[in-house]
Amino acid sequence: MSSIDILRTLDRLCYRYPSPLVDAITEHEPGRRITAVKNVTVNEDFFQGHFPGEPLMPGVLMIETLAQVATILLMHGPDGASISRTWLRGVDDAKFRLRVVPGDRLTLEVALGPRRGAIARLRAVASINGQIAAEADLVMGVEGKPSQEAKEPKAAKESAAEIHPTAIPTPESAPGRSSGPTSRSASTSRSGETAGSARQPSSTA
């Protein structure tokens, strides 16, 4: 299980408690199930206010811990390479059966259920010494990575952009300027026509 980088994997969970809540992975069947552990210590930040003099792990953080384990299972499954991020979308049938206090060792078991598109369902159970402390059905959102085919049309479109030669300004096309040779040719032509008209004899003579 040492091949799984827990911290790097949990960075891909969109919403999670600032501190990773998974200490180690003990069992892993890719695409099927995973077992992890969380050692609950008195130094946990949440014990400072929950509750003073009687530390108790909040149920919402037990669900968050199971969601982190679910993320590891999804990220390191057959489709893990195509997953960009995951997030907890819903919790069904959550039950809290035992108090979790400093010194407890939580065993976290998550099994992958049916998955349809961007939604994955997982069965999650947290236990202490074989007794269930919390259980729930997790609904996880799964965000896929953009496919290479989706990127190619945009790149091709950008590379095909060209500037038409007529759109490039030149000194001759500047406003108020005319081409010297062209103007002289036009003047010469008009002068010649006028002179020719003057030399033509009158038809009535």
C-alpha positions as CSV (number, residue, x, y, z in Angstrom):
1,M,0.0,0.0,0.0
2,S,3.0,2.3,0.2
3,S,2.7,3.0,-3.6
4,I,-0.4,5.2,-2.9
5,D,0.5,8.8,-2.1
6,I,-2.3,9.8,0.3
7,L,-1.5,13.5,0.5
8,R,-1.3,13.9,-3.3
9,T,-4.4,12.0,-3.9
10,L,-6.4,14.0,-1.4
11,D,-5.4,17.2,-3.1
12,R,-7.8,16.1,-5.8
13,L,-10.8,16.1,-3.4
14,C,-12.5,19.4,-4.1
15,Y,-13.9,19.9,-0.6
16,R,-12.1,18.5,2.4
17,Y,-11.0,19.3,5.9
18,P,-7.7,21.2,5.8
19,S,-5.8,18.3,7.4
20,P,-5.9,14.8,5.8
21,L,-7.8,12.5,8.0
22,V,-6.4,9.2,6.7
23,D,-3.2,7.8,8.2
24,A,-2.6,4.6,6.2
25,I,-4.0,2.2,3.7
26,T,-4.1,-1.4,4.9
27,E,-6.0,-3.2,2.1
28,H,-6.8,-2.2,-1.5
29,E,-8.6,-4.0,-4.3
30,P,-8.6,-1.5,-7.2
31,G,-12.0,-0.8,-8.4
32,R,-13.7,-2.8,-5.7
33,R,-12.9,-1.9,-2.1
34,I,-10.3,-0.3,0.2
35,T,-9.5,-0.3,4.0
36,A,-7.7,2.5,5.7
37,V,-7.0,3.6,9.3
38,K,-7.3,6.8,11.3
39,N,-5.6,7.1,14.7
40,V,-7.6,9.5,16.7
41,T,-5.3,11.5,19.0
42,V,-6.0,14.1,21.7
43,N,-4.0,16.7,19.6
44,E,-6.7,16.8,16.9
45,D,-7.7,20.5,16.3
46,F,-11.4,19.8,16.5
47,F,-11.1,18.5,20.1
48,Q,-10.4,22.0,21.3
49,G,-14.1,22.9,21.0
50,H,-15.9,19.6,20.6
51,F,-16.2,19.3,23.5
52,P,-14.0,21.1,26.2
53,G,-13.4,18.5,29.0
54,E,-15.1,15.7,27.0
55,P,-13.4,15.4,23.6
56,L,-15.6,13.7,21.0
57,M,-15.0,13.4,17.3
58,P,-17.8,15.2,15.3
59,G,-19.9,12.9,13.2
60,V,-19.5,15.2,10.2
61,L,-15.7,14.6,10.3
62,M,-16.2,10.9,10.5
63,I,-18.2,11.2,7.2
64,E,-15.4,13.4,5.8
65,T,-12.8,10.8,6.7
66,L,-14.8,8.1,4.9
67,A,-15.1,10.5,1.9
68,Q,-11.4,10.9,1.8
69,V,-11.0,7.1,1.7
70,A,-13.6,6.9,-1.1
71,T,-11.5,9.4,-3.1
72,I,-8.4,7.2,-2.8
73,L,-10.5,4.2,-4.0
74,L,-11.8,6.1,-7.0
75,M,-8.5,7.7,-7.9
76,H,-6.6,4.4,-7.8
77,G,-9.1,2.3,-9.7
78,P,-9.3,1.2,-13.3
79,D,-10.6,4.6,-14.3
80,G,-8.4,6.6,-12.0
81,A,-6.2,8.1,-14.7
82,S,-9.2,9.7,-16.3
83,I,-10.5,11.4,-13.1
84,S,-9.5,15.0,-12.4
85,R,-11.3,15.6,-9.1
86,T,-14.0,14.3,-6.8
87,W,-16.3,15.8,-4.3
88,L,-18.9,14.7,-1.8
89,R,-22.3,15.3,-3.3
90,G,-24.6,13.6,-0.8
91,V,-24.9,11.2,2.2
92,D,-27.7,8.6,2.5
93,D,-28.7,6.5,5.5
94,A,-26.0,7.8,7.8
95,K,-25.9,6.2,11.3
96,F,-23.6,7.0,14.2
97,R,-23.5,4.1,16.7
98,L,-20.4,4.7,18.9
99,R,-18.6,7.6,20.4
100,V,-15.2,8.2,18.9
101,V,-12.7,9.6,21.5
102,P,-8.9,10.2,21.7
103,G,-7.0,6.9,21.7
104,D,-9.5,5.1,19.3
105,R,-8.2,3.6,16.1
106,L,-10.8,3.9,13.3
107,T,-10.9,1.2,10.7
108,L,-12.4,2.7,7.5
109,E,-13.9,0.4,4.9
110,V,-15.3,1.7,1.6
111,A,-16.7,-0.5,-1.2
112,L,-17.5,0.8,-4.7
113,G,-21.1,0.6,-5.7
114,P,-22.8,1.5,-9.0
115,R,-21.4,4.4,-11.0
116,R,-23.3,6.3,-13.7
117,G,-21.5,9.0,-15.5
118,A,-20.2,11.6,-13.1
119,I,-21.9,10.0,-10.1
120,A,-20.4,7.2,-8.0
121,R,-22.1,5.5,-5.0
122,L,-20.0,3.9,-2.3
123,R,-20.8,2.0,0.9
124,A,-18.7,3.3,3.8
125,V,-18.2,1.9,7.3
126,A,-16.0,3.1,10.2
127,S,-15.4,0.7,13.1
128,I,-13.5,0.4,16.3
129,N,-12.2,-3.0,17.3
130,G,-14.8,-4.7,15.0
131,Q,-17.8,-2.7,16.3
132,I,-19.4,-0.2,13.9
133,A,-19.0,3.4,14.9
134,A,-20.5,5.0,11.8
135,E,-21.9,4.0,8.5
136,A,-23.3,5.7,5.4
137,D,-23.9,5.5,1.7
138,L,-21.7,8.2,0.0
139,V,-22.6,9.9,-3.2
140,M,-19.4,11.2,-4.9
141,G,-19.2,13.6,-7.8
142,V,-16.5,12.6,-10.3
143,E,-15.0,15.2,-12.7
144,G,-13.2,13.7,-15.7
145,K,-10.1,15.1,-17.4
146,P,-10.6,16.7,-20.8
147,S,-9.9,14.3,-23.6
148,Q,-7.2,14.9,-26.2
149,E,-9.8,14.9,-29.0
150,A,-11.6,17.8,-27.3
151,K,-8.4,19.8,-27.3
152,E,-7.3,19.2,-30.9
153,P,-10.2,21.2,-32.7
154,K,-9.4,24.3,-30.6
155,A,-5.7,24.0,-31.4
156,A,-6.4,23.4,-35.1
157,K,-8.6,26.5,-35.1
158,E,-6.0,28.7,-33.5
159,S,-3.3,27.5,-35.9
160,A,-5.5,28.1,-38.9
161,A,-5.9,31.8,-38.2
162,E,-4.2,33.8,-40.9
163,I,-4.0,37.5,-41.9
164,H,-5.1,38.3,-45.4
165,P,-2.5,40.3,-47.4
166,T,-5.0,43.1,-48.1
167,A,-5.4,43.7,-44.4
168,I,-1.8,44.7,-44.0
169,P,-1.4,48.6,-44.5
170,T,1.2,49.9,-46.9
171,P,2.5,53.5,-47.5
172,E,0.6,53.7,-50.8
173,S,-2.7,52.8,-49.1
174,A,-2.4,55.6,-46.5
175,P,-5.3,58.1,-46.5
176,G,-4.7,61.3,-48.5
177,R,-1.8,59.8,-50.5
178,S,-1.9,58.9,-54.1
179,S,0.5,57.0,-56.3
180,G,2.8,59.4,-58.3
181,P,3.1,57.4,-61.5
182,T,-0.6,56.6,-61.6
183,S,-1.6,60.3,-61.2
184,R,0.8,61.5,-63.9
185,S,-0.4,58.8,-66.3
186,A,-4.0,59.8,-65.7
187,S,-3.2,63.5,-66.2
188,T,-1.3,62.8,-69.4
189,S,-4.1,60.8,-70.7
190,R,-6.7,63.5,-70.0
191,S,-4.4,66.2,-71.5
192,G,-3.9,64.1,-74.6
193,E,-7.7,63.7,-75.1
194,T,-8.2,67.5,-74.7
195,A,-5.5,68.3,-77.2
196,G,-6.8,65.8,-79.7
197,S,-10.3,67.3,-79.4
198,A,-8.9,70.8,-80.1
199,R,-7.1,69.6,-83.3
200,Q,-10.1,67.9,-84.8
201,P,-11.6,70.0,-87.7
202,S,-15.1,71.1,-87.5
203,S,-17.5,68.8,-89.3
204,T,-19.4,71.9,-90.7
205,A,-16.4,73.5,-92.4
